[in-house]
């Protein structure tokens, strides 16, 4: 009798314990962002936006920033994050081709890969989507419009771009050429220089202006190059203008001085936020190969009242456009803190 009683009690206890067990929650989605360089204000703002999205969505967020800003460090970061079992990696590639094998390995390991700010080679890397911060033609249109309003329709101009092999600046360069041919054929591009960094750009700008003293306008296609060109113009004794892709923090003094009447940009925090939102949707199967639209819904509290808004963006050829470029002049430059 006692053995049977003990057996019955034991079975009852097991059933009780089984009923008390709670199912384990699914592991949190893990998203990592790889930027181009540590300490860069632009990418710090991107990471800030990414963290905000991750917090809202309840996912884990990691950020990798190369110390020396090299493509080799980005490759190491990709491989390391794959080992750490990320669900998704979002990256602003230094070079489209050099990073392709590492991104391909990540995809083959089951990690979702999304590029932002600049793109990788789509076919060789296998990346799924590219978050384009601004329409290339719109960037070209606004830069030429700025140059016409400051240096005039007959300005002789120069263009400074970086030596990086990414396609974005090449597309902006082509858009500038096309816009000049369409809207202002009397404007001339005298010289184009490709510069490795800010110090190289400073020296190149000095050399160009000594060689072509009649240059009155400079297009600079990165924030660092814009500052270098503006510094040279400020130190000179002739009236010249600079426009390009910039950031408020580094360009502010030159904008207020009239050397950079305006520049184009987009909000990097919005770019980071949008990119991480897309990555989480991809990791959860909500953003798929056949998706034609990305919809992001967020809630913010305004004066104590929750307000929900939904942003919708079309997906075309695996590219998602953040929006139109922002035009920043002296009237707007103090509105930004990056």
Phi, psi and omega per residue, in radians:
X1 nan -0.820 -3.098
X2 -1.096 -0.748 3.085
X3 -1.006 -0.696 -3.136
X4 -1.168 -0.670 3.128
X5 -1.135 -0.795 3.111
X6 -1.060 -0.705 3.138
X7 -1.095 -0.756 -3.135
X8 -1.123 -0.731 3.113
X9 -1.114 -0.706 -3.141
X10 -1.114 -0.757 3.112
X11 -1.112 -0.691 3.129
X12 -1.140 -0.699 3.122
X13 -1.119 -0.741 3.122
X14 -1.073 -0.745 -3.140
X15 -1.121 -0.684 3.122
X16 -1.109 -0.789 3.140
X17 -1.123 -0.693 3.132
X18 -1.106 -0.653 -3.139
X19 -1.238 -0.440 -3.141
X20 -1.436 -0.299 -3.102
X21 -1.174 2.398 3.081
X22 -1.829 2.469 3.124
X23 -1.107 2.462 3.122
X24 -1.179 2.353 3.108
X25 -1.179 2.619 3.122
X26 -1.122 2.593 3.129
X27 -1.087 2.550 -3.121
X28 -1.177 2.484 3.063
X29 -1.130 2.397 -3.093
X30 -2.030 2.086 -3.123
X31 -2.123 2.320 3.124
X32 -2.089 2.433 3.075
X33 -1.944 2.303 3.059
X34 -2.014 2.051 3.134
X35 -1.751 -3.090 -3.028
X36 -1.510 -0.556 -3.074
X37 -2.768 2.558 3.108
X38 -1.321 2.438 3.080
X39 1.459 0.027 3.121
X40 -1.394 2.137 -3.062
X41 -1.046 -0.651 -3.139
X42 -1.069 -0.858 -3.086
X43 -1.342 -0.416 3.004
X44 -1.132 -0.650 3.082
X45 -1.197 -0.663 3.060
X46 -1.037 -0.806 3.140
X47 -1.114 -0.659 3.106
X48 -1.055 -0.761 3.096
X49 -1.138 -0.668 3.104
X50 -1.104 -0.736 3.118
X51 -1.102 -0.682 3.128
X52 -1.076 -0.781 3.132
X53 -1.110 -0.755 -3.128
X54 -1.084 -0.718 3.133
X55 -1.115 -0.764 3.139
X56 -1.107 -0.615 -3.058
X57 -1.600 -0.143 3.127
X58 1.240 0.664 3.130
X59 -2.033 2.855 3.097
X60 -1.493 2.397 -3.083
X61 -2.188 2.342 3.108
X62 -2.251 2.562 3.113
X63 -2.281 2.255 3.103
X64 -1.984 2.217 -3.120
X65 -2.241 1.941 3.125
X66 -1.003 2.340 -3.111
X67 -1.187 -0.784 -3.099
X68 -1.712 0.092 3.075
X69 1.146 0.614 -3.082
X70 -1.821 2.723 3.087
X71 -1.180 -0.531 3.120
X72 -1.076 -0.716 3.112
X73 -1.172 -0.615 3.090
X74 -1.137 -0.687 3.117
X75 -1.095 -0.788 3.105
X76 -1.058 -0.681 -3.133
X77 -1.139 -0.730 3.122
X78 -1.057 -0.881 -3.117
X79 -1.069 -0.706 3.137
X80 -1.142 -0.671 -3.125
X81 -1.249 -0.540 3.047
X82 -1.114 -0.760 3.113
X83 -1.076 -0.596 -3.137
X84 -1.434 0.099 3.027
X85 1.075 0.945 3.005
X86 -1.273 2.633 3.031
X87 -1.455 -0.555 -3.134
X88 -2.619 2.538 3.050
X89 -2.146 2.243 3.018
X90 -1.984 2.350 -2.988
X91 -2.507 2.470 2.988
X92 -1.789 1.667 -2.984
X93 -1.198 2.456 2.989
X94 -1.210 -0.793 -3.076
X95 -2.373 2.334 -3.051
X96 -1.114 -0.741 -3.028
X97 -1.497 -0.740 -3.029
X98 -1.094 -0.581 -3.106
X99 -1.470 -0.238 -3.018
X100 -0.959 -0.823 -3.122
X101 -1.060 -0.709 3.141
X102 -1.150 -0.715 3.123
X103 -1.186 -0.597 3.091
X104 -1.118 -0.729 3.100
X105 -1.078 -0.693 3.130
X106 -1.101 -0.777 3.127
X107 -1.090 -0.732 -3.134
X108 -1.165 -0.369 3.088
X109 -1.518 0.002 3.108
X110 1.626 0.141 3.139
X111 -1.544 2.317 3.056
X112 -1.281 2.435 -3.100
X113 -2.233 2.155 3.093
X114 -2.241 2.302 3.070
X115 -1.702 2.667 3.073
X116 -2.536 2.802 -3.111
X117 1.213 -1.060 3.013
X118 -2.271 2.736 -3.028
X119 -1.810 2.777 2.970
X120 -1.753 2.943 3.072
X121 -1.143 2.024 -2.999
X122 -1.074 -0.818 -3.062
X123 -1.216 -0.765 -3.081
X124 -1.334 -0.523 -3.090
X125 -1.561 -0.484 -3.066
X126 1.297 0.178 -3.137
X127 -1.010 2.610 -3.012
X128 -1.524 -0.833 -3.126
X129 -2.458 2.707 3.052
X130 -2.095 2.179 3.059
X131 -1.608 1.799 -3.093
X132 -1.503 2.129 -3.058
X133 -1.190 -0.467 -3.107
X134 -2.797 2.628 3.089
X135 -1.139 2.218 -3.061
X136 -1.041 -0.784 -3.120
X137 -1.136 -0.620 3.115
X138 -1.164 -0.663 3.084
X139 -1.075 -0.839 3.123
X140 -1.057 -0.735 -3.128
X141 -1.080 -0.811 -3.083
X142 -1.233 -0.607 3.119
X143 -1.176 -0.732 3.117
X144 -1.175 -0.680 3.095
X145 -1.057 -0.742 3.113
X146 -1.093 -0.736 -3.121
X147 -1.164 -0.686 3.124
X148 -1.091 -0.771 -3.083
X149 -1.216 -0.415 -3.111
X150 -1.765 -0.907 -3.066
X151 -1.679 -0.249 3.094
X152 1.728 2.825 -3.057
X153 -1.219 -0.355 -3.116
X154 -1.820 0.326 -3.079
X155 -1.108 2.513 2.957
X156 -1.694 2.163 -2.962
X157 -2.163 2.908 3.026
X158 -2.304 2.754 3.121
X159 -2.188 2.302 3.061
X160 -2.006 2.142 3.105
X161 -2.268 2.924 -3.112
X162 -1.519 2.979 -3.135
X163 -1.562 -0.043 -3.121
X164 -1.081 2.573 -3.024
X165 -1.548 0.128 3.094
X166 -1.118 2.685 -3.037
X167 -1.441 -0.308 -2.981
X168 -1.050 -0.897 -3.119
X169 -1.151 -0.570 3.063
X170 -1.102 -0.662 3.115
X171 -1.215 -0.685 3.070
X172 -1.100 -0.747 3.133
X173 -1.035 -0.796 3.113
X174 -1.121 -0.669 3.131
X175 -1.138 -0.651 3.082
X176 -1.109 -0.814 3.123
X177 -1.020 -0.808 -3.113
X178 -1.134 -0.686 -3.127
X179 -1.213 -0.664 3.080
X180 -1.098 -0.791 3.140
X181 -1.084 -0.602 -3.084
X182 -1.445 -0.811 -2.965
X183 -1.809 -0.375 -3.021
X184 -2.676 1.170 -3.072
X185 -1.118 -0.251 3.113
X186 -1.384 -0.247 3.090
X187 -1.344 2.457 -3.113
X188 -2.067 2.493 2.957
X189 -1.767 1.874 -3.041
X190 -1.370 -0.717 -3.054
X191 -2.697 2.597 3.062
X192 -2.169 2.221 3.122
X193 -2.078 2.410 3.067
X194 -1.886 2.116 -3.003
X195 -2.113 2.452 -3.080
X196 -1.243 -0.700 -3.070
X197 -2.710 -3.040 -3.056
X198 -1.107 -0.734 -3.120
X199 -1.169 -0.681 3.079
X200 -1.110 -0.699 3.133
X201 -1.137 -0.661 3.114
X202 -1.050 -0.853 -3.139
X203 -1.145 -0.689 -3.131
X204 -1.142 -0.687 3.120
X205 -1.138 -0.765 3.080
X206 -1.004 -0.806 -3.115
X207 -1.108 -0.751 3.141
X208 -1.082 -0.756 -3.097
X209 -1.258 -0.533 3.036
X210 -1.212 -0.681 -3.140
X211 -1.284 -0.624 -3.106
X212 -2.255 1.339 -3.066
X213 -1.124 -0.241 3.137
X214 -1.513 0.042 3.030
X215 -1.180 2.223 -3.127
X216 -2.040 -0.105 -3.133
X217 -2.524 2.489 -3.138
X218 -2.249 2.239 2.975
X219 -1.642 2.165 3.113
X220 -2.095 2.157 -2.900
X221 -1.704 0.184 2.945
X222 -2.461 2.769 3.121
X223 -1.015 -0.672 -3.133
X224 -1.158 -0.743 -3.129
X225 -1.204 -0.601 3.114
X226 -1.084 -0.752 3.126
X227 -1.119 -0.755 -3.135
X228 -1.068 -0.798 3.138
X229 -1.123 -0.717 3.136
X230 -1.136 -0.633 3.103
X231 -1.095 -0.729 3.128
X232 -1.140 -0.786 -3.139
X233 -1.088 -0.716 3.140
X234 -1.086 -0.653 -3.115
X235 -1.355 -0.254 -3.099
X236 -1.441 3.097 -3.110
X237 -1.990 0.287 3.109
X238 -2.133 2.662 -3.128
X239 -1.420 1.971 3.106
X240 -2.375 2.857 -3.087
X241 -2.281 2.649 3.105
X242 -2.236 2.407 2.989
X243 -2.439 2.912 -3.137
X244 2.808 -2.713 3.084
X245 -1.654 2.135 -3.028
X246 -2.417 -3.121 3.044
X247 -2.278 2.468 -3.092
X248 -0.985 -0.762 -3.068
X249 -1.048 -0.786 -3.086
X250 -1.479 -0.437 -3.073
X251 -1.701 -0.156 -2.963
X252 -0.917 -0.864 -3.081
X253 -1.104 -0.647 -3.116
X254 -1.309 -0.547 3.072
X255 -1.161 -0.804 -3.129
X256 -1.176 -0.467 3.121
X257 -1.434 -0.150 3.131
X258 1.510 -0.019 3.120
X259 -1.248 -0.678 3.049
X260 -1.977 1.568 -3.098
X261 -1.038 -0.606 3.083
X262 -2.828 2.788 3.042
X263 -2.535 2.883 3.128
X264 -1.827 2.646 3.104
X265 -2.851 3.141 2.977
X266 -2.461 2.866 -3.101
X267 -1.390 1.937 -3.105
X268 -1.129 -0.504 3.083
X269 -1.137 -0.703 3.071
X270 -1.116 -0.679 3.138
X271 -1.097 -0.804 3.115
X272 -1.129 -0.724 3.123
X273 -1.076 -0.859 -3.101
X274 -1.089 -0.720 -3.099
X275 -1.162 -0.777 3.138
X276 -1.189 -0.629 3.055
X277 -1.024 -0.779 3.133
X278 -1.123 -0.700 -3.119
X279 -1.118 -0.711 3.137
X280 -1.160 -0.717 3.096
X281 -1.087 -0.662 3.106
X282 -1.148 -0.766 -3.119
X283 -1.118 -0.542 -3.122
X284 -1.637 0.090 3.093
X285 1.386 0.172 3.138
X286 -1.485 -0.488 3.045
X287 -1.848 2.007 -3.019
X288 -2.138 3.037 -3.128
X289 -1.034 -0.556 -3.098
X290 -1.642 0.119 3.134
X291 -1.181 2.399 3.118
X292 -1.931 -0.055 -3.102
X293 -2.674 2.538 3.029
X294 -1.962 2.145 3.124
X295 -2.042 2.209 -3.130
X296 -2.112 2.131 3.131
X297 -1.939 2.250 3.130
X298 -2.353 2.732 3.139
X299 -2.169 2.287 3.057
X300 -2.289 2.627 -3.108
X301 -1.687 2.101 3.131
X302 -2.074 2.020 -3.104
X303 0.952 0.699 3.098
X304 1.408 0.030 -3.105
X305 -1.969 2.114 3.102
X306 -1.175 2.317 3.111
X307 -2.233 2.259 -3.112
X308 -1.832 2.348 3.069
X309 -2.348 2.608 3.141
X310 -2.128 2.241 3.083
X311 -1.844 2.259 3.135
X312 -2.101 2.315 3.111
X313 -2.322 2.367 3.110
X314 -1.277 2.606 3.067
X315 -1.890 2.099 -3.121
X316 -2.272 2.095 -3.120
X317 0.939 0.735 3.122
X318 1.076 0.451 3.080
X319 -2.115 2.367 3.135
X320 -2.115 2.130 -3.071
X321 -1.575 2.195 3.103
X322 -1.103 -0.803 -3.136
X323 2.867 -2.938 3.114
X324 -1.379 2.646 3.122
X325 -1.187 2.643 3.071
X326 -1.607 2.458 3.080
X327 -1.815 2.105 -3.064
X328 -1.946 2.164 3.086
X329 -2.100 -3.051 3.133
X330 -1.062 -0.448 -3.124
X331 -1.280 -0.422 -3.074
X332 -1.943 -0.264 -2.914
X333 -1.082 -0.505 -3.129
X334 -1.428 -0.012 3.135
X335 -1.407 -0.148 -3.061
X336 -1.999 2.584 -3.106
X337 -2.029 0.464 3.089
X338 -2.384 nan nan
